[in-house]
């Protein structure tokens, strides 16, 4: 399966696309800032981030698919603010091995929805 | 945003042209040649560079001020994504902390094209092992 297909399956709701030793890096100024390791820990962190804006859906402003990795740039309106976030998925051996979150202008990653 | 895919615009060549221009040190020239007149540049955080900058002249001033700061720092390009939309760069900036020790600060830059010019520059802050070590992004 291509990296794009793995990420699509994960975003569609299949946590099994995360490697067992997946690594999630969350930027500073988030209560979950730091490095989270392992599927359970990563899913828990993403669930906690997503809970903060459970009723919102981000707009995908751009998506880049490359060999072994996928980058998604999202925009989410939260009140009068548009929160921007970058997410980079690194796929190895058919599973998401790393997820890097990036926080953009007027954005606090705690307000961005990452439901999965 | 970009119709480069339909027109056959060579985004890779445009990217190379932009970075050569920036590398020459002529920020104004690089912006005037490669940026859309309605460009929007967005810088994250709440430090002195944070904000949204609209229009080429404003972008020139913002980029010049930023480069005056970061030209002193080593920047490592980790990954690049390029397609008809534009390009995205994942970088490690090796910035000094308040004690002048250097450490990596990961950033993401997303450049989106419109009418064969850079119409949006979105800068994102990534993971930093100890963000309190530097006032750069505060």
gemmi code that builds the backbone of each chain (N, CA, C; Angstrom):
import gemmi

chains = {
    "A": [
        ("UNK", (0.844, -1.181, 0.000), (0.000, 0.000, 0.000), (0.888, 1.243, 0.000)),
        ("UNK", (0.499, 2.242, -0.752), (1.289, 3.471, -0.793), (1.156, 4.218, 0.527)),
        ("UNK", (2.091, 5.142, 0.752), (2.029, 5.969, 1.961), (0.702, 6.726, 2.005)),
        ("UNK", (0.269, 7.218, 0.859), (-0.990, 7.958, 0.802), (-2.161, 7.072, 1.217)),
        ("UNK", (-2.162, 5.828, 0.751), (-3.259, 4.918, 1.084), (-3.243, 4.555, 2.557)),
        ("UNK", (-2.059, 4.367, 3.128), (-1.946, 4.074, 4.555), (-2.508, 5.235, 5.378)),
        ("UNK", (-2.137, 6.442, 5.021), (-2.619, 7.616, 5.754), (-4.125, 7.781, 5.565)),
        ("UNK", (-4.598, 7.562, 4.361), (-6.041, 7.662, 4.111), (-6.801, 6.666, 4.978)),
        ("UNK", (-6.280, 5.447, 5.076), (-6.948, 4.428, 5.888), (-6.946, 4.815, 7.355)),
        ("UNK", (-5.846, 5.376, 7.803), (-5.746, 5.812, 9.199), (-6.726, 6.950, 9.485)),
        ("UNK", (-6.738, 7.951, 8.629), (-7.625, 9.106, 8.818), (-9.088, 8.675, 8.736)),
        ("UNK", (-9.344, 7.622, 7.968), (-10.721, 7.131, 7.855), (-11.162, 6.359, 9.089)),
        ("UNK", (-10.197, 6.086, 10.005), (-10.600, 5.498, 11.271), (-9.946, 4.184, 11.633)),
        ("UNK", (-8.856, 3.825, 10.957), (-8.202, 2.562, 11.258), (-6.905, 2.798, 12.035)),
        ("UNK", (-6.944, 2.706, 13.371), (-5.728, 2.923, 14.163), (-4.674, 1.849, 13.935)),
        ("UNK", (-5.069, 0.756, 13.315), (-4.106, -0.299, 13.011), (-3.065, 0.112, 11.991)),
        ("UNK", (-3.267, 1.265, 11.349), (-2.275, 1.764, 10.397), (-1.078, 2.404, 11.115)),
        ("UNK", (-1.211, 2.602, 12.428), (-0.077, 3.115, 13.210), (0.822, 1.952, 13.588)),
        ("UNK", (2.116, 2.123, 13.401), (3.060, 1.109, 13.843), (2.959, 0.957, 15.359)),
        ("UNK", (3.274, -0.208, 15.876), (3.202, -0.421, 17.321), (4.133, 0.529, 18.066)),
        ("UNK", (5.248, 0.866, 17.443), (6.216, 1.771, 18.090), (6.173, 3.164, 17.463)),
        ("UNK", (4.998, 3.561, 17.011), (4.848, 4.876, 16.377), (5.274, 5.988, 17.345)),
        ("UNK", (5.818, 7.067, 16.767), (6.265, 8.220, 17.535), (5.468, 9.447, 17.095)),
        ("UNK", (4.957, 10.190, 18.069), (4.230, 11.435, 17.804), (4.995, 12.567, 18.465)),
        ("UNK", (5.282, 13.604, 17.688), (5.951, 14.788, 18.246), (4.990, 15.961, 18.183)),
        ("UNK", (4.743, 16.547, 19.358), (3.798, 17.654, 19.491), (4.581, 18.916, 19.838)),
        ("UNK", (4.329, 20.049, 19.154), (5.118, 21.248, 19.395), (4.828, 21.895, 20.738)),
        ("UNK", (5.668, 22.847, 21.061), (5.572, 23.548, 22.339), (4.284, 24.355, 22.426)),
        ("UNK", (3.966, 24.781, 23.613), (2.788, 25.578, 23.944), (1.512, 24.755, 23.870)),
        ("UNK", (1.635, 23.487, 23.772), (0.496, 22.591, 23.913), (0.674, 21.861, 25.237)),
        ("UNK", (-0.445, 21.568, 25.894), (-0.339, 20.813, 27.145), (0.178, 19.407, 26.897)),
        ("UNK", (0.164, 18.998, 25.633), (0.669, 17.669, 25.283), (1.992, 17.765, 24.522)),
        ("UNK", (2.679, 18.880, 24.668), (3.949, 19.073, 23.977), (4.946, 17.985, 24.371)),
        ("UNK", (5.728, 17.568, 23.371), (6.737, 16.569, 23.660), (6.647, 15.398, 22.706)),
        ("UNK", (7.245, 14.295, 23.106), (7.301, 13.104, 22.268), (6.495, 11.989, 22.924)),
        ("UNK", (5.601, 11.392, 22.160), (4.763, 10.296, 22.649), (5.125, 9.058, 21.838)),
        ("UNK", (5.361, 7.941, 22.529), (5.872, 6.751, 21.848), (4.954, 5.562, 22.092)),
        ("UNK", (4.676, 4.842, 21.020), (3.842, 3.653, 21.135), (2.418, 3.937, 20.714)),
        ("UNK", (1.776, 2.950, 20.127), (0.450, 3.156, 19.561), (-0.548, 3.640, 20.600)),
        ("UNK", (-0.563, 3.012, 21.776), (-1.557, 3.394, 22.799), (-1.350, 4.822, 23.269)),
        ("UNK", (-0.097, 5.162, 23.519), (0.204, 6.513, 24.008), (-0.128, 7.548, 22.946)),
        ("UNK", (0.170, 7.237, 21.706), (-0.090, 8.189, 20.621), (-1.595, 8.356, 20.424)),
        ("UNK", (-2.330, 7.274, 20.436), (-3.786, 7.377, 20.281), (-4.402, 8.165, 21.426)),
        ("UNK", (-3.887, 7.971, 22.617), (-4.409, 8.711, 23.771), (-4.117, 10.198, 23.621)),
        ("UNK", (-2.924, 10.538, 23.175), (-2.563, 11.941, 22.994), (-3.418, 12.578, 21.903)),
        ("UNK", (-3.591, 11.887, 20.809), (-4.400, 12.436, 19.710), (-5.860, 12.583, 20.127)),
        ("UNK", (-6.343, 11.630, 20.900), (-7.720, 11.730, 21.381), (-7.872, 12.944, 22.290)),
        ("UNK", (-6.897, 13.176, 23.136), (-6.945, 14.330, 24.038), (-6.910, 15.633, 23.251)),
        ("UNK", (-6.115, 15.696, 22.216), (-6.062, 16.895, 21.375), (-7.371, 17.091, 20.639)),
        ("UNK", (-7.941, 16.013, 20.158), (-9.160, 16.112, 19.388), (-10.350, 16.504, 20.219)),
        ("UNK", (-10.352, 16.077, 21.511), (-11.484, 16.373, 22.377), (-11.690, 17.859, 22.561)),
        ("UNK", (-10.639, 18.629, 22.345), (-10.740, 20.066, 22.606), (-11.593, 20.787, 21.580)),
        ("UNK", (-11.855, 20.171, 20.456), (-12.691, 20.836, 19.443), (-13.512, 19.779, 18.734)),
        ("UNK", (-14.271, 19.002, 19.488), (-14.930, 17.817, 18.958), (-15.960, 18.130, 17.887)),
        ("UNK", (-16.471, 19.352, 17.863), (-17.526, 19.646, 16.903), (-17.027, 20.306, 15.635)),
        ("UNK", (-15.721, 20.484, 15.524), (-15.187, 21.209, 14.388), (-14.549, 20.269, 13.380)),
        ("UNK", (-14.590, 20.647, 12.122), (-13.919, 19.896, 11.064), (-12.921, 20.804, 10.382)),
        ("UNK", (-11.701, 20.368, 10.253), (-10.714, 21.219, 9.592), (-10.876, 21.175, 8.080)),
        ("UNK", (-10.450, 22.267, 7.445), (-10.390, 22.300, 5.980), (-8.974, 21.936, 5.577)),
        ("UNK", (-8.834, 21.055, 4.622), (-7.496, 20.726, 4.141), (-7.092, 21.789, 3.131)),
        ("UNK", (-6.141, 22.634, 3.537), (-5.700, 23.726, 2.664), (-4.738, 23.218, 1.592)),
        ("UNK", (-3.972, 22.186, 1.938), (-3.053, 21.598, 0.961), (-2.646, 20.227, 1.464)),
        ("UNK", (-2.319, 19.362, 0.542), (-1.816, 18.035, 0.900), (-0.745, 17.655, -0.115)),
        ("UNK", (0.368, 17.201, 0.409), (1.474, 16.768, -0.443), (1.706, 15.286, -0.178)),
        ("UNK", (1.699, 14.495, -1.217), (1.980, 13.062, -1.103), (3.324, 12.785, -1.753)),
        ("UNK", (4.224, 12.193, -0.973), (5.548, 11.876, -1.509), (5.881, 10.443, -1.134)),
        ("UNK", (7.019, 10.018, -1.603), (7.443, 8.649, -1.348), (7.681, 8.444, 0.144)),
        ("UNK", (6.818, 7.650, 0.784), (7.008, 7.332, 2.186), (6.508, 8.374, 3.168)),
        ("UNK", (5.944, 9.473, 2.680), (5.435, 10.461, 3.631), (4.310, 11.291, 3.016)),
        ("UNK", (3.488, 11.812, 3.909), (2.346, 12.622, 3.508), (2.315, 13.851, 4.402)),
        ("UNK", (2.131, 15.010, 3.808), (2.023, 16.257, 4.564), (0.640, 16.840, 4.334)),
        ("UNK", (-0.017, 17.212, 5.422), (-1.342, 17.815, 5.329), (-1.309, 19.154, 6.052)),
        ("UNK", (-1.817, 20.191, 5.407), (-1.909, 21.523, 5.984), (-3.395, 21.795, 6.174)),
        ("UNK", (-3.814, 21.976, 7.433), (-5.232, 22.162, 7.719), (-5.511, 23.541, 8.296)),
        ("UNK", (-6.735, 24.010, 8.068), (-7.211, 25.247, 8.660), (-8.524, 24.942, 9.359)),
        ("UNK", (-8.664, 25.472, 10.557), (-9.873, 25.238, 11.339), (-10.330, 26.565, 11.925)),
        ("UNK", (-11.600, 26.862, 11.698), (-12.133, 28.094, 12.290), (-12.601, 27.792, 13.709)),
        ("UNK", (-12.034, 28.493, 14.658), (-12.428, 28.361, 16.053), (-12.839, 29.754, 16.520)),
        ("UNK", (-14.129, 29.980, 16.571), (-14.588, 31.333, 16.863), (-14.148, 32.272, 15.763)),
        ("UNK", (-13.473, 33.352, 16.150), (-13.018, 34.340, 15.171), (-11.616, 34.034, 14.672)),
        ("UNK", (-11.049, 32.963, 15.105), (-9.666, 32.638, 14.764), (-9.623, 31.471, 13.792)),
        ("UNK", (-8.690, 31.534, 12.860), (-8.423, 30.383, 12.009), (-7.134, 29.746, 12.499)),
        ("UNK", (-7.264, 28.536, 12.986), (-6.105, 27.813, 13.484), (-5.496, 27.000, 12.343)),
        ("UNK", (-4.176, 27.086, 12.199), (-3.496, 26.383, 11.112), (-2.534, 25.351, 11.692)),
        ("UNK", (-2.515, 24.212, 11.073), (-1.667, 23.136, 11.568), (-1.077, 22.357, 10.400)),
        ("UNK", (0.136, 21.912, 10.591), (0.761, 21.008, 9.629), (0.931, 19.652, 10.288)),
        ("UNK", (0.683, 18.601, 9.540), (0.849, 17.237, 10.036), (1.663, 16.478, 9.002)),
        ("UNK", (2.751, 15.880, 9.451), (3.572, 15.085, 8.543), (3.548, 13.642, 9.023)),
        ("UNK", (3.118, 12.753, 8.159), (3.086, 11.323, 8.447), (4.262, 10.660, 7.720)),
        ("UNK", (5.036, 9.890, 8.474), (6.133, 9.134, 7.873), (5.718, 7.669, 7.879)),
        ("UNK", (5.701, 7.064, 6.702), (5.251, 5.678, 6.575), (6.436, 4.782, 6.256)),
        ("UNK", (6.587, 3.744, 7.046), (7.662, 2.771, 6.801), (7.103, 1.375, 7.014)),
        ("UNK", (7.516, 0.460, 6.172), (7.081, -0.941, 6.270), (5.558, -1.037, 6.355)),
        ("UNK", (4.879, -0.223, 5.594), (3.434, -0.311, 5.492), (2.643, 0.253, 6.661)),
        ("UNK", (3.296, 0.997, 7.560), (2.574, 1.561, 8.700), (3.102, 2.970, 8.987)),
        ("UNK", (2.289, 3.754, 9.680), (2.712, 5.105, 10.058), (3.690, 4.980, 11.212)),
        ("UNK", (4.929, 5.327, 10.974), (5.980, 5.169, 11.983), (6.178, 6.434, 12.813)),
        ("UNK", (5.930, 7.601, 12.207), (6.116, 8.867, 12.903), (5.045, 9.851, 12.469)),
        ("UNK", (4.617, 10.686, 13.422), (3.713, 11.794, 13.117), (4.315, 13.043, 13.740)),
        ("UNK", (4.534, 14.057, 12.923), (5.035, 15.341, 13.415), (3.922, 16.370, 13.284)),
        ("UNK", (3.582, 17.009, 14.386), (2.615, 18.099, 14.357), (3.358, 19.424, 14.350)),
        ("UNK", (2.836, 20.358, 13.581), (3.429, 21.691, 13.508), (2.326, 22.713, 13.731)),
        ("UNK", (2.652, 23.725, 14.536), (1.672, 24.721, 14.919), (1.888, 26.000, 14.125)),
        ("UNK", (0.821, 26.525, 13.502), (0.959, 27.698, 12.649), (0.436, 28.966, 13.267)),
        ("UNK", (0.324, 29.988, 12.463), (-0.108, 31.304, 12.916), (-1.497, 31.254, 13.533)),
        ("UNK", (-1.635, 31.984, 14.640), (-2.909, 32.085, 15.363), (-3.392, 30.716, 15.763)),
        ("UNK", (-2.454, 29.828, 15.986), (-2.832, 28.451, 16.238), (-2.273, 27.989, 17.567)),
        ("UNK", (-3.076, 27.321, 18.308), (-2.602, 26.582, 19.467), (-2.992, 25.145, 19.172)),
        ("UNK", (-2.038, 24.251, 19.186), (-2.349, 22.894, 18.738), (-3.438, 22.258, 19.603)),
        ("UNK", (-3.655, 22.814, 20.809), (-4.718, 22.258, 21.637), (-6.095, 22.563, 21.074)),
        ("UNK", (-6.173, 23.539, 20.164), (-7.478, 23.855, 19.585), (-7.705, 23.153, 18.257)),
        ("UNK", (-6.704, 22.468, 17.756), (-6.852, 21.837, 16.440), (-7.404, 20.427, 16.612)),
        ("UNK", (-8.322, 20.033, 15.765), (-8.915, 18.719, 15.936), (-8.045, 17.614, 15.357)),
        ("UNK", (-7.645, 16.710, 16.171), (-6.977, 15.509, 15.702), (-7.717, 14.365, 16.350)),
        ("UNK", (-8.735, 13.909, 15.695), (-9.596, 12.947, 16.344), (-9.003, 11.564, 16.355)),
        ("UNK", (-7.995, 11.315, 15.510), (-7.500, 9.947, 15.370), (-5.996, 9.915, 15.532)),
    ],
    "B": [
        ("UNK", (-6.039, 26.557, -5.662), (-5.096, 27.673, -5.570), (-4.219, 27.711, -6.829)),
        ("UNK", (-3.433, 26.685, -7.061), (-2.496, 26.729, -8.176), (-3.044, 25.961, -9.374)),
        ("UNK", (-2.869, 26.526, -10.587), (-3.255, 25.789, -11.783), (-2.010, 25.320, -12.544)),
        ("UNK", (-0.926, 25.152, -11.799), (0.333, 24.765, -12.435), (0.224, 23.419, -13.131)),
        ("UNK", (-0.604, 22.539, -12.547), (-0.749, 21.212, -13.139), (-1.371, 21.320, -14.524)),
        ("UNK", (-2.322, 22.231, -14.673), (-3.009, 22.386, -15.947), (-2.141, 23.104, -16.977)),
        ("UNK", (-1.344, 24.056, -16.523), (-0.555, 24.871, -17.457), (0.816, 24.283, -17.740)),
        ("UNK", (1.230, 23.290, -16.962), (2.554, 22.712, -17.153), (3.666, 23.577, -16.587)),
        ("UNK", (3.311, 24.499, -15.704), (4.312, 25.370, -15.075), (5.321, 24.511, -14.328)),
        ("UNK", (6.597, 24.805, -14.486), (7.669, 24.015, -13.886), (7.913, 24.504, -12.471)),
        ("UNK", (7.237, 23.887, -11.502), (7.355, 24.318, -10.117), (8.772, 24.077, -9.595)),
        ("UNK", (9.368, 22.965, -9.968), (10.730, 22.666, -9.515), (11.698, 23.749, -9.975)),
        ("UNK", (11.616, 24.159, -11.212), (12.508, 25.202, -11.710), (12.238, 26.525, -10.992)),
        ("UNK", (10.979, 26.799, -10.714), (10.613, 28.023, -10.005), (11.168, 28.003, -8.578)),
        ("UNK", (11.070, 26.839, -7.930), (11.613, 26.680, -6.584), (13.112, 26.955, -6.585)),
        ("UNK", (13.820, 26.351, -7.538), (15.277, 26.532, -7.624), (15.623, 28.004, -7.869)),
        ("UNK", (14.830, 28.655, -8.720), (15.058, 30.073, -9.011), (14.882, 30.917, -7.744)),
        ("UNK", (13.841, 30.601, -6.980), (13.564, 31.360, -5.759), (14.707, 31.229, -4.756)),
        ("UNK", (15.182, 30.021, -4.546), (16.228, 29.819, -3.540), (17.569, 30.376, -3.993)),
        ("UNK", (17.809, 30.371, -5.300), (19.030, 31.029, -5.795), (18.950, 32.527, -5.515)),
        ("UNK", (17.764, 33.086, -5.749), (17.585, 34.527, -5.528), (17.751, 34.875, -4.052)),
        ("UNK", (17.164, 34.062, -3.185), (17.316, 34.325, -1.749), (18.766, 34.179, -1.333)),
        ("UNK", (19.413, 33.170, -1.897), (20.806, 32.914, -1.541), (21.741, 34.032, -1.954)),
        ("UNK", (21.299, 34.841, -2.919), (22.136, 35.953, -3.363), (22.118, 37.103, -2.351)),
        ("UNK", (21.190, 37.002, -1.369), (21.098, 38.033, -0.341), (20.157, 39.168, -0.706)),
        ("UNK", (19.593, 39.143, -1.908), (18.689, 40.206, -2.355), (17.254, 39.787, -2.056)),
        ("UNK", (16.841, 40.021, -0.787), (15.493, 39.593, -0.397), (14.417, 40.305, -1.217)),
        ("UNK", (14.592, 41.613, -1.420), (13.582, 42.374, -2.172), (13.468, 41.857, -3.605)),
        ("UNK", (14.598, 41.598, -4.212), (14.580, 41.079, -5.582), (13.916, 39.722, -5.663)),
        ("UNK", (14.221, 38.860, -4.687), (13.633, 37.521, -4.657), (12.116, 37.598, -4.504)),
        ("UNK", (11.668, 38.492, -3.623), (10.234, 38.624, -3.399), (9.547, 39.225, -4.617)),
        ("UNK", (10.113, 40.296, -5.147), (9.473, 40.948, -6.288), (9.354, 40.031, -7.500)),
        ("UNK", (10.333, 39.162, -7.663), (10.325, 38.283, -8.829), (9.448, 37.057, -8.628)),
        ("UNK", (9.316, 36.593, -7.376), (8.672, 35.305, -7.165), (7.363, 35.359, -6.400)),
        ("UNK", (7.060, 36.473, -5.764), (5.857, 36.530, -4.932), (4.712, 37.221, -5.660)),
        ("UNK", (3.522, 36.725, -5.434), (2.305, 37.352, -5.923), (2.148, 38.693, -5.218)),
        ("UNK", (1.573, 39.688, -5.890), (1.436, 40.999, -5.262), (0.525, 40.950, -4.037)),
        ("UNK", (-0.349, 39.949, -3.983), (-1.261, 39.808, -2.832), (-0.796, 38.720, -1.871)),
        ("UNK", (0.500, 38.457, -1.857), (1.019, 37.386, -1.021), (0.652, 37.583, 0.448)),
        ("UNK", (0.448, 36.469, 1.136), (0.239, 36.467, 2.581), (1.329, 35.601, 3.202)),
        ("UNK", (2.027, 36.174, 4.184), (3.057, 35.430, 4.909), (2.593, 35.318, 6.355)),
        ("UNK", (2.569, 34.116, 6.875), (2.101, 33.907, 8.242), (3.217, 33.287, 9.079)),
        ("UNK", (3.526, 33.937, 10.192), (4.567, 33.469, 11.098), (3.929, 33.070, 12.423)),
        ("UNK", (4.287, 31.919, 12.986), (3.583, 31.409, 14.168), (4.081, 31.999, 15.473)),
        ("UNK", (3.449, 31.561, 16.528), (3.883, 31.918, 17.870), (3.374, 33.271, 18.305)),
        ("UNK", (4.001, 33.791, 19.354), (3.627, 35.121, 19.837), (4.870, 35.960, 20.105)),
        ("UNK", (5.960, 35.619, 19.418), (7.189, 36.387, 19.551), (7.226, 37.560, 18.594)),
        ("UNK", (8.412, 38.138, 18.448), (8.497, 39.391, 17.704), (8.259, 39.244, 16.203)),
        ("UNK", (8.347, 38.051, 15.654), (8.098, 37.877, 14.225), (6.696, 37.342, 13.930)),
        ("UNK", (5.946, 37.003, 14.960), (4.637, 36.383, 14.770), (3.666, 37.345, 14.106)),
        ("UNK", (2.811, 36.803, 13.252), (1.795, 37.656, 12.647), (1.502, 37.266, 11.214)),
        ("UNK", (0.618, 38.028, 10.626), (0.219, 37.827, 9.239), (0.625, 39.063, 8.452)),
        ("UNK", (1.379, 38.881, 7.385), (1.928, 39.977, 6.594), (1.317, 39.888, 5.192)),
        ("UNK", (0.653, 40.974, 4.754), (-0.068, 40.932, 3.477), (0.523, 41.916, 2.469)),
        ("UNK", (0.755, 41.427, 1.280), (1.269, 42.282, 0.213), (2.780, 42.160, 0.097)),
        ("UNK", (3.286, 42.417, -1.111), (4.722, 42.204, -1.374), (5.616, 43.113, -0.555)),
        ("UNK", (5.269, 44.388, -0.446), (6.149, 45.316, 0.270), (6.257, 44.935, 1.742)),
        ("UNK", (5.123, 44.580, 2.324), (5.122, 44.169, 3.733), (5.903, 42.870, 3.883)),
        ("UNK", (5.736, 41.958, 2.932), (6.455, 40.687, 2.986), (7.954, 40.918, 2.889)),
        ("UNK", (8.359, 41.833, 2.047), (9.791, 42.139, 1.898), (10.370, 42.576, 3.237)),
        ("UNK", (9.676, 43.490, 3.901), (10.173, 43.994, 5.181), (10.217, 42.888, 6.224)),
        ("UNK", (9.196, 42.063, 6.253), (9.144, 40.992, 7.240), (10.239, 39.965, 7.001)),
        ("UNK", (10.411, 39.587, 5.740), (11.419, 38.583, 5.425), (12.824, 39.125, 5.670)),
        ("UNK", (13.039, 40.388, 5.329), (14.351, 40.991, 5.556), (14.672, 41.005, 7.061)),
        ("UNK", (13.691, 41.353, 7.876), (13.907, 41.386, 9.325), (14.180, 39.984, 9.855)),
        ("UNK", (13.460, 39.023, 9.349), (13.645, 37.645, 9.783), (15.022, 37.134, 9.371)),
        ("UNK", (15.403, 37.419, 8.135), (16.688, 36.928, 7.649), (17.849, 37.583, 8.368)),
        ("UNK", (17.674, 38.843, 8.756), (18.736, 39.504, 9.505), (19.023, 38.727, 10.795)),
        ("UNK", (17.982, 38.119, 11.324), (18.124, 37.324, 12.532), (18.677, 35.946, 12.238)),
        ("UNK", (18.067, 35.230, 11.267), (18.410, 33.815, 11.114), (19.579, 33.541, 10.196)),
        ("UNK", (20.054, 34.557, 9.457), (21.234, 34.320, 8.630), (22.440, 33.952, 9.477)),
        ("UNK", (22.345, 34.255, 10.767), (23.443, 33.901, 11.658), (23.353, 32.431, 12.069)),
        ("UNK", (22.239, 31.799, 11.783), (22.037, 30.446, 12.247), (22.205, 29.451, 11.122)),
        ("UNK", (22.644, 28.240, 11.472), (22.722, 27.171, 10.490), (21.333, 26.579, 10.318)),
        ("UNK", (20.962, 26.359, 9.073), (19.666, 25.763, 8.762), (19.902, 24.465, 8.006)),
        ("UNK", (19.287, 23.387, 8.462), (19.401, 22.095, 7.793), (18.064, 21.741, 7.157)),
        ("UNK", (18.076, 21.531, 5.851), (16.873, 21.095, 5.157), (16.742, 19.585, 5.343)),
        ("UNK", (15.675, 19.153, 5.996), (15.486, 17.729, 6.269), (14.683, 17.041, 5.166)),
        ("UNK", (13.598, 17.685, 4.738), (12.746, 17.085, 3.719), (12.107, 18.165, 2.870)),
        ("UNK", (11.794, 17.833, 1.636), (11.089, 18.765, 0.746), (9.995, 18.013, 0.007)),
        ("UNK", (8.844, 18.658, -0.075), (7.720, 18.159, -0.857), (7.484, 19.181, -1.967)),
        ("UNK", (7.354, 18.742, -3.198), (7.100, 19.669, -4.308), (6.079, 19.064, -5.248)),
        ("UNK", (5.068, 19.848, -5.583), (4.149, 19.439, -6.650), (3.491, 20.689, -7.222)),
        ("UNK", (2.408, 20.527, -7.952), (1.803, 21.661, -8.654), (1.270, 22.722, -7.685)),
        ("UNK", (1.061, 22.361, -6.414), (0.537, 23.329, -5.444), (1.625, 24.311, -5.013)),
        ("UNK", (2.852, 23.862, -5.037), (3.967, 24.649, -4.522), (4.959, 23.706, -3.875)),
        ("UNK", (5.440, 24.097, -2.707), (6.377, 23.206, -2.027), (6.285, 23.393, -0.527)),
        ("UNK", (6.813, 22.404, 0.190), (6.865, 22.457, 1.643), (8.243, 21.976, 2.076)),
        ("UNK", (8.778, 22.640, 3.082), (10.117, 22.319, 3.570), (10.047, 22.000, 5.048)),
        ("UNK", (10.722, 20.958, 5.467), (10.905, 20.685, 6.889), (12.366, 20.990, 7.197)),
        ("UNK", (12.554, 21.895, 8.157), (13.891, 22.407, 8.452), (14.214, 22.256, 9.920)),
        ("UNK", (15.487, 22.131, 10.207), (15.957, 22.325, 11.567), (16.750, 23.630, 11.561)),
        ("UNK", (16.307, 24.578, 12.353), (17.081, 25.789, 12.543), (17.889, 25.614, 13.820)),
        ("UNK", (19.157, 25.847, 13.710), (20.031, 25.676, 14.864), (20.169, 27.033, 15.531)),
        ("UNK", (19.316, 27.255, 16.536), (19.210, 28.575, 17.140), (19.912, 28.601, 18.486)),
        ("UNK", (20.391, 29.775, 18.870), (21.044, 29.870, 20.178), (20.011, 30.053, 21.280)),
        ("UNK", (20.294, 29.470, 22.409), (19.416, 29.717, 23.536), (19.908, 30.967, 24.271)),
        ("UNK", (19.331, 31.221, 25.398), (19.677, 32.443, 26.118), (21.109, 32.420, 26.649)),
        ("UNK", (21.717, 31.224, 26.609), (23.117, 31.118, 27.037), (24.039, 30.962, 25.841)),
        ("UNK", (23.494, 31.197, 24.616), (24.244, 31.087, 23.369), (24.684, 29.672, 23.029)),
        ("UNK", (24.108, 28.662, 23.655), (24.307, 27.290, 23.195), (23.325, 27.046, 22.061)),
        ("UNK", (23.767, 26.282, 21.060), (22.939, 26.090, 19.872), (22.165, 24.786, 19.976)),
        ("UNK", (20.881, 24.819, 19.596), (20.093, 23.598, 19.582), (19.104, 23.660, 18.416)),
        ("UNK", (18.596, 22.515, 17.940), (17.715, 22.513, 16.768), (16.268, 22.826, 17.118)),
        ("UNK", (15.653, 23.640, 16.276), (14.252, 23.996, 16.422), (13.598, 23.612, 15.088)),
        ("UNK", (12.710, 22.616, 15.104), (12.152, 22.111, 13.850), (11.028, 23.009, 13.352)),
        ("UNK", (11.043, 23.299, 12.048), (10.008, 24.149, 11.478), (9.536, 23.576, 10.148)),
        ("UNK", (8.334, 23.975, 9.797), (7.724, 23.600, 8.531), (7.362, 24.877, 7.787)),
        ("UNK", (7.759, 24.970, 6.517), (7.403, 26.108, 5.680), (6.580, 25.575, 4.502)),
        ("UNK", (5.379, 26.108, 4.309), (4.533, 25.686, 3.191), (4.329, 26.880, 2.270)),
        ("UNK", (4.755, 26.738, 1.029), (4.619, 27.788, 0.018), (3.556, 27.336, -0.985)),
        ("UNK", (2.494, 28.108, -1.119), (1.425, 27.767, -2.057), (1.403, 28.776, -3.194)),
        ("UNK", (1.223, 28.285, -4.399), (1.299, 29.130, -5.593), (-0.081, 29.528, -6.116)),
        ("UNK", (-0.110, 30.702, -6.769), (-1.282, 31.123, -7.527), (-0.759, 31.977, -8.668)),
        ("UNK", (-1.248, 31.747, -9.866), (-0.814, 32.506, -11.048), (0.708, 32.446, -11.204)),
        ("UNK", (1.290, 31.279, -10.892), (2.728, 31.027, -11.075), (3.600, 31.928, -10.208)),
        ("UNK", (3.039, 32.346, -9.064), (3.786, 33.118, -8.082), (3.468, 32.560, -6.697)),
        ("UNK", (4.327, 32.847, -5.741), (4.087, 32.430, -4.363), (2.993, 33.319, -3.788)),
        ("UNK", (1.852, 32.724, -3.450), (0.721, 33.494, -2.937), (0.574, 33.380, -1.424)),
        ("UNK", (1.070, 32.287, -0.845), (1.015, 32.099, 0.596), (2.314, 31.482, 1.083)),
        ("UNK", (2.795, 32.004, 2.195), (3.917, 31.386, 2.890), (3.441, 31.146, 4.309)),
        ("UNK", (3.299, 29.913, 4.690), (2.845, 29.557, 6.029), (3.997, 28.894, 6.758)),
        ("UNK", (4.415, 29.506, 7.837), (5.502, 28.959, 8.640), (4.903, 28.346, 9.900)),
        ("UNK", (5.377, 27.173, 10.241), (4.871, 26.448, 11.398), (6.040, 26.098, 12.332)),
        ("UNK", (5.729, 26.061, 13.610), (6.723, 25.652, 14.598), (6.493, 24.196, 14.959)),
        ("UNK", (7.572, 23.443, 14.979), (7.445, 22.032, 15.304), (7.983, 21.735, 16.677)),
        ("UNK", (8.280, 20.488, 16.871), (8.750, 20.046, 18.179), (10.090, 20.683, 18.517)),
        ("UNK", (10.202, 21.117, 19.722), (11.462, 21.644, 20.227), (11.679, 20.993, 21.592)),
        ("UNK", (12.830, 20.396, 21.825), (13.013, 19.639, 23.069), (12.903, 20.487, 24.331)),
        ("UNK", (13.275, 21.773, 24.211), (13.243, 22.610, 25.404), (12.963, 24.052, 24.998)),
        ("UNK", (11.716, 24.372, 24.647), (11.406, 25.688, 24.087), (11.715, 26.855, 25.010)),
        ("UNK", (11.762, 26.592, 26.296), (12.028, 27.693, 27.213), (13.482, 28.152, 27.158)),
        ("UNK", (14.308, 27.406, 26.400), (15.727, 27.780, 26.297), (15.957, 28.993, 25.424)),
        ("UNK", (14.940, 29.350, 24.592), (15.194, 30.460, 23.679), (14.042, 31.443, 23.663)),
        ("UNK", (14.369, 32.710, 23.468), (13.327, 33.725, 23.370), (12.913, 33.937, 21.916)),
        ("UNK", (13.489, 33.166, 21.014), (13.273, 33.363, 19.570), (11.787, 33.359, 19.214)),
        ("UNK", (11.088, 32.328, 19.714), (9.688, 32.191, 19.336), (8.729, 32.624, 20.436)),
        ("UNK", (9.285, 33.177, 21.504), (8.386, 33.624, 22.552), (7.773, 34.962, 22.184)),
    ],
}
model = gemmi.Model(1)
for chain_id, residues in chains.items():
    chain = gemmi.Chain(chain_id)
    for i, (resn, *xyz) in enumerate(residues, 1):
        res = gemmi.Residue()
        res.name, res.seqid = resn, gemmi.SeqId(i, " ")
        for name, pos in zip(("N", "CA", "C"), xyz):
            atom = gemmi.Atom()
            atom.name, atom.element = name, gemmi.Element(name[0])
            atom.pos, atom.b_iso = gemmi.Position(*pos), 0.0
            res.add_atom(atom)
        chain.add_residue(res)
    model.add_chain(chain)
structure = gemmi.Structure()
structure.add_model(model)
structure.setup_entities()
